[in-house]
């Protein structure tokens, strides 16, 4: 509900500036929140100067070597990755990773997150051989730090499964997706956005293999869950509609696919 979120973020930002002054860590946090909102909406040109401002402010206020500076580097790199600016994103992700290792130690959840972020960048570039060991390292770190049953473990399992799927290693991907789905259900309950995402991931794997009859009920389940949890007008609902439409298109069911594509298109225009 972006239209409702933005004025609240702006109000908090202005209030913090008045109460704390222009140069304060909480002002940087408010700027970061607003930039994150813009990035979620694809308003990259508005998000970038805010992320840069936050980074410079945190360096001045907290010093060059601080966990919040590493977080800002990650955020700016994530924005660049969303735009396909991989050459600019990679050095920032590497800098954040090394900073977190120095400041927080080799075994820390933020280090695992940085490993996953760098792996995701490599995967986007098709650098699978470089991505895999990083995802594996992050997965093992999360298990050591949080235990075998934790949302971060489930997320890492899905990331590794997606890597295998991208390489056509479907037999290795499927059990990981299944494990992530069951873990997410145990941790969050049957009705949760992460469950819908796991259902969608597994359906996409089946679709990639031409297992359309297995994929369709999963896509439908994810779509209905997202409608219940987020409402009819939400980006994740549009994503599910597009996924189901693509399945129908792959099967030659064009008359069923077209209205779903149109519905998703209109929804994204409104968003």
C-alpha positions in Angstrom: 0.0 0.0 0.0 2.6 2.4 -1.2 0.4 5.5 -1.5 -0.3 5.2 2.2 3.2 4.4 3.2 5.0 7.3 1.5 3.4 10.2 3.4 4.1 8.5 6.7 7.8 8.0 5.9 8.0 11.6 4.8 6.3 12.8 8.0 8.7 10.7 10.2 11.6 12.1 8.2 10.6 15.8 8.7 9.8 15.2 12.3 13.3 13.7 13.0 15.0 16.5 11.1 13.2 19.1 13.3 13.8 17.2 16.6 17.2 15.8 16.0 18.8 18.0 13.4 19.7 17.3 9.7 22.7 15.2 10.7 21.6 12.4 12.9 21.6 8.6 12.5 17.8 8.4 12.9 17.4 10.9 10.0 19.6 8.6 7.9 17.3 5.7 8.9 14.2 7.6 7.7 15.9 8.4 4.4 16.8 4.8 4.0 13.2 3.7 4.6 12.0 6.1 2.0 14.6 5.0 -0.5 13.6 1.3 0.1 9.9 2.3 -0.7 11.0 3.9 -3.9 13.0 0.8 -4.9 10.0 -1.4 -4.2 8.0 0.7 -6.6 10.8 0.6 -9.3 11.4 4.4 -8.8 15.1 3.8 -9.0 16.1 7.4 -10.0 14.5 8.7 -6.9 15.9 6.0 -4.6 19.6 6.3 -5.7 20.3 9.8 -4.4 18.7 8.9 -1.1 20.7 5.8 -0.7 23.9 7.7 -1.5 23.0 10.4 1.0 22.4 7.8 3.7 25.8 6.2 2.9 27.7 9.5 3.2 25.8 10.6 6.3 26.5 7.3 8.1 30.2 7.5 7.2 30.4 11.0 8.7 28.3 10.3 11.8 29.4 6.7 12.6 32.8 6.4 10.9 33.9 4.6 7.7 34.0 1.2 9.5 30.6 0.6 11.0 27.9 -2.1 10.4 25.4 0.5 9.3 27.8 1.7 6.6 28.0 -2.0 5.4 24.2 -2.1 5.3 24.1 1.1 3.2 26.6 -0.4 0.8 24.4 -3.5 0.4 21.3 -1.4 -0.2 23.0 0.7 -2.9 24.4 -2.4 -4.5 20.9 -4.0 -4.5 19.5 -1.0 -6.3 22.3 -1.3 -8.9 21.6 -5.0 -9.3 17.9 -4.3 -9.9 18.9 -2.0 -12.7 21.4 -4.5 -14.2 24.3 -2.3 -13.2 26.3 -5.4 -12.1 29.8 -3.8 -12.5 28.9 -1.1 -10.0 27.1 -3.5 -7.6 29.9 -6.1 -7.2 32.6 -3.9 -5.5 30.0 -2.6 -3.1 28.9 -6.1 -2.1 32.5 -7.2 -1.7 33.3 -4.2 0.4 30.3 -4.8 2.6 31.2 -8.5 3.0 34.7 -7.7 4.1 33.6 -5.0 6.4 31.1 -7.2 8.1 33.7 -9.9 8.6 36.1 -7.5 10.3 33.5 -5.8 12.4 31.2 -8.8 13.3 33.5 -11.8 12.9 33.5 -14.5 10.3 30.4 -16.3 11.8 27.6 -13.8 11.9 24.1 -13.7 10.3 25.0 -10.4 8.5 28.0 -12.1 7.0 25.8 -14.9 5.7 23.4 -12.3 4.3 26.3 -10.7 2.4 27.4 -14.0 1.1 23.9 -14.6 -0.2 23.8 -11.1 -1.8 27.0 -11.6 -3.7 25.9 -15.1 -4.8 22.6 -13.6 -6.1 24.6 -11.1 -8.2 26.7 -13.8 -9.6 23.7 -15.9 -10.4 22.1 -12.9 -12.2 25.2 -12.8 -14.4 25.2 -16.6 -15.0 28.4 -17.0 -13.0 27.0 -20.2 -11.4 30.3 -21.7 -10.4 31.2 -18.6 -8.3 27.7 -18.4 -6.8 27.3 -22.0 -5.6 30.1 -22.1 -2.9 28.9 -18.7 -1.5 25.3 -20.0 -1.1 26.6 -23.2 0.4 28.7 -21.3 2.9 25.8 -19.0 3.9 23.5 -22.0 4.3 25.9 -23.8 6.6 26.5 -20.6 8.6 22.8 -20.1 9.1 22.4 -23.7 10.3 25.3 -23.3 12.8 24.0 -19.9 14.1 20.3 -20.5 14.1 19.8 -24.2 14.0 18.4 -26.5 11.3 14.9 -25.0 11.5 15.0 -21.3 10.8 13.5 -18.9 8.2 17.0 -18.0 7.0 17.8 -21.6 6.4 14.6 -22.0 4.4 15.5 -19.0 2.3 19.0 -20.3 1.6 17.6 -23.7 0.6 15.4 -21.9 -1.9 18.4 -19.9 -3.2 20.4 -23.0 -3.8 17.5 -24.7 -5.4 17.0 -21.7 -7.8 20.7 -21.9 -8.7 20.4 -25.6 -9.6 17.2 -24.9 -11.5 19.0 -22.2 -13.5 21.5 -24.8 -14.5 18.9 -27.4 -15.4 19.9 -29.5 -12.4 16.2 -30.2 -11.6 16.8 -33.4 -9.7 18.9 -31.5 -7.2 16.6 -28.5 -7.0 13.4 -30.3 -6.3 14.2 -31.8 -2.9 15.6 -28.4 -1.7 12.4 -26.6 -2.8 10.3 -29.3 -1.0 12.4 -29.0 2.1 12.1 -25.2 2.1 8.3 -25.4 1.6 7.8 -27.8 4.5 10.1 -25.8 6.8 8.3 -22.6 6.0 4.9 -24.2 6.8 6.2 -25.5 10.1 7.8 -22.1 11.1 5.1 -19.7 9.9 1.9 -21.8 9.5 0.1 -22.8 6.4 -1.1 -19.3 5.6 1.9 -17.0 5.2 3.4 -15.0 2.3 6.6 -17.1 2.4 4.6 -20.2 2.0 3.0 -18.7 -1.2 6.5 -17.9 -2.5 7.7 -21.4 -1.9 4.6 -22.8 -3.7 5.3 -20.5 -6.6 9.0 -21.6 -6.7 8.1 -25.3 -6.8 5.5 -24.7 -9.4 8.0 -22.9 -11.6 10.4 -25.8 -11.3 7.6 -28.2 -12.4 6.8 -25.9 -15.3 10.4 -25.8 -16.4 10.3 -29.6 -16.7 6.9 -29.7 -18.5 5.1 -31.1 -15.5 2.2 -28.8 -16.1 -0.5 -30.8 -14.2 1.7 -30.7 -11.1 2.5 -27.0 -11.5 -1.1 -25.6 -12.0 -2.6 -26.4 -8.5 0.5 -24.9 -6.8 0.2 -21.7 -8.8 -3.5 -21.5 -8.0 -2.9 -22.2 -4.3 -0.2 -19.4 -4.2 -2.5 -17.0 -6.0 -5.5 -17.6 -3.7 -3.2 -17.3 -0.6 -1.7 -14.0 -1.8 -5.2 -12.6 -2.4 -6.3 -13.6 1.1 -3.2 -12.3 2.8 -2.5 -9.1 0.8 -5.8 -8.3 -0.9 -6.8 -8.4 -4.5 -4.6 -5.5 -5.5 -1.0 -6.3 -4.6 2.2 -6.8 -6.6 2.5 -10.4 -5.5 -1.0 -11.1 -6.8 0.0 -9.7 -10.2 3.1 -11.9 -10.2 1.0 -15.0 -9.5 -1.4 -14.0 -12.3 1.5 -13.7 -14.7 2.9 -17.0 -13.6 -0.4 -18.8 -14.2 -0.9 -17.1 -17.5 2.6 -18.2 -18.6 1.7 -21.8 -17.7 -1.4 -21.6 -19.8 0.6 -20.1 -22.7 3.1 -22.9 -22.5 0.2 -25.4 -22.8 -1.4 -23.6 -25.7 -4.3 -22.5 -23.6 -4.2 -19.0 -25.0 -7.8 -18.0 -24.3 -7.3 -18.7 -20.6 -3.9 -17.0 -20.5 -4.9 -13.7 -22.1 -7.3 -12.4 -19.5 -4.8 -13.2 -16.7 -2.0 -11.3 -18.5 -4.4 -8.3 -19.0 -5.4 -8.4 -15.4 -1.8 -8.5 -14.2 -0.9 -5.6 -16.6 -3.7 -3.4 -15.4 -2.9 -4.1 -11.8 0.8 -3.2 -12.3 -0.2 0.1 -14.0 -2.3 1.0 -11.0 0.6 0.1 -8.6 
